[in-house]
């Protein structure tokens, strides 16, 4: 295999790993934000339940006072009936007493409805309190995990960046390496990756077939042949193609596994 191609395979493995690590770094703050928003929702739900409970308690106090006032008024009206001297007075007093009794019954019904709403708010408060405790612990754990991941990934990126610089230096120092490196950078910027492994007569990136002659050139085992020193490209997607001879071994390799092991051939 062309020496530059081997370095490019290593370079792509490094680029992909750095990309993966940076993506994880970007996901960390998002995970914290989601957990913070969930906890904020729990706090809002708890506050709403507590406000509802306070509102219902205040409402029932007002209803109880009004019931006592109506009961007191009805009692006074009944005493007045004892001294009433005409049917008209008795009828008017009975009407007032009836109105007071209706008001008392309505207020008692409203008080029962308030008690039912209070039970609902108490359940909601209990659920929100539990959810808040769980999500507070979850948020703390996520923050710790993200901080640890950030530190580990930052260190790993720094290490791989150093290895990547060394790989690019090797390429830049070889005959034709600058051109190959430039082509790799251009393709990777456009396609996301600059190389693609040829597997089962296909480009593993775009899944298009590789012509038989191109396949034979890629799989040529003679290290001294012209083809062994040539870097071929996929005629469909334009990525640089390479073939891993370990594909011929009994153990099957999945697409991309050669990249992850590129530094340890």
N, C-alpha and C positions, 0 to 999 in steps of 0.2 A: 504494500500500500504506500502511496505517496506520503512522504514524511510530513509535508505541510497539511495534508488531509488528516493525518493522525493528530496533529496539533489543533487543527480546527475542530475535530471531534471533541477533544478535551476542552477547548475554549467554549464550545456550545454547551457542554455539560456544566461548566462553571457559570456561564451566563444564565442558564435555566435555573440552576440552584440559587443564584443570587436573586433572580426574579421571584422564585418561590418564597425565599426568606423575606424579601421586601413586601410581597403580597401579605404574608402573615403579619408583618409589622403594621401594615395598613389596616388589617382586619381587627387588630387588637383594640384600638380606640373605638371602633364601631361596636365591638362587643360590649365595651364599658358603657358606651352611650345607650345601647339598647337596654342594658341592665339598669342604668340610671333612670331611663324613661319608665321602665316597669315599676321601679321603686317609687317614682314620683306619682304614678297612677295609683299605687296602693295608698300613699299618703293622702292623695286627693279623695280617694274613696273613704278613708278613715275620717277625714275632716268632714266630708259630706254626711256620713253616718252620725257623727257627734253633733253636728249642727242640727240634723233632723231630730235627734233625741232632745236637744235643748229646746228646739221649737215646739215639739209635742208636749214637753213638760210645762213650758210656759203657757201653752194653749189650755192644758188641763187645769192648771191653777186658775186661769181666767174663767174657765167653765165652772169649776167648783164654786168660785166666788159668786158667779151669776146664779147658780142653782140655789145657793144659800139665800141670795137676795130674793129670788122668786118664792122660795119657801117661806121666808119671813113675810113677804107681802101677802101671800095666800093666807098665812096665819092671821095677819091683821084684818084681812077682809072677812074671814070667818067670824072674828070677834064682832066686827061691825054688823054682821048679819043678825047677831043676837039682839041688837038694839034697833034693827030696821023696823019701820012701822007701816010700810006700804009694799004692795006686791011689786011695784016698779023698782023700788030700791033693792029688794031681794033679788029680782031678776038681773039687775045691773051688777050687783055684787057677785052673783053666781057666774055671770058672763066673765067678769074679771078673774075670778078664781079659776075658771076653766081655762082661760088664756094662760094663766100662770102655770097650771098643771101641764098644759101642752108644751109650754116653753121648757119646763123642767124635763119632760120626757124627751124632747128633742135634744136638749143639752146632754142628757145621760146617754142617748144613742151616739151623739158626737164624741162623748168621752170614751165610750167603748171602741169606736172607730179609731180614736187617737191611740188607745192602748194597743190595738192591733198593729197600727203603723209603728208604734214604739217597738213592738216585738220584732218587726221586720228590720228596723234600724239597728236593734241590738244584735240580730244575726249578722247584718252587714258589717257592723263594727267588729264583731268577733272574727269574721272571715278576713276583713281588711287588716286587722291586727296580726293575724297569723301569716297572711300573705306578706305583710310588711317585714315581719321577722325573717321569713324565709328568703325574701328577695334582698334584704339587707345583708344577710350572710352570703348569699350568692354573689352580690355585687362586690363584697370584700374579697371573696375567693377569686373572682374574675380579675380584679385589680392586681392581686398578688400574682396570678398566673400570667397576666399580660406584662407585668413588670419583669417577671423572670424571663418570659419569652423575648421581650425586647432586648434585655441584656444579652441573652444567649445568641439571638439572631444578629445583633449588632457585632458581637465578637466573631461570629461565623462569617458574616459578610466581609469584615475587615480581613480575615484570613484568606477567604476565597478571592477577594479583590487583589491581594498580593500575589496569589498563585496565578490569577488571570493576567496580571501585568507581566509576569514572567513568561506565560504562554504567548502573549502577544509579542513580547520581545524576541522570543525564539522565531516566531513567524516572520517578524520584520527583518530579522537578521539572515534569513535564508534566501537563496536566489529565487526570485519570483514570489517570495512570501508576501511582500507588500501588496502585490496585485491580488493575491488570494485573500489576504486579510481585508482589503478594500471591498472585494466582491462579497465576502461573507458579511461584512457590516452593512452593505447596501441591501442585500437580500433579507437579512435578519430584521432590518428596520422596516422593510416593506411587508414581509411575510410573518414576522414573529420568530422565525427560526431560519438559519442559513443553510442547514444541512438536513438531509433526510436519509434514513436507512432504507436500502432496497431490500424488500422481503417478498418472496414468492412472486418474482417478476413484476412487482409493483413498487411504486414510490409510496412509502408508508405515510407521508404527509398528505398528499392529494389523492392517493389510492388509484392513480391512473397507471395503466400497464406500461412497463418498460420494454422497448423493442428488443427482440431476441438478440440482435447483434450487440446492442448496448449492454444487455444483460451478460452476454458472454465476455464483453470487455471488462465489466465490473467484477466478474467472478474469476478473472484470469489469475491463476495461482503462481505464475512465473514472476518472481520479484524483479527479474532483469528485463522483462518485456516492456515494450513501449506503453502498453495499457496500464501497467502497474504504476507508472509514474504520472499518469494523466488523471486529472480531476474532471469527472463527468457531471453534467447537470441534468435534472429532470426536464424533459422537453415540454412538459405541461406547466409545472409551477415554477420552474427556474431554480429550484434549490440544488445545491451540490449533493450528489449522490455518493453513498459509500456502501460497501457490502462487508458484513462481519463474517469472516470464515467460520466462526463458531456456530453459525447457523447449520453447518454441515454435521455438527456433532449430534449425538443422540439427544442431548438436552435441548429443549426448545427455548428460544429466547423471545420474549414479547417485544413489540416495537418500543424503542426508547431505552431498553435495559442496557444496551451498549453505552448509551450516553451516561447513565448513572455510574457505570463502572469504567468510564473512559480513562480515568487517572490510574487505574489498576488493571491494565490489559493482561 
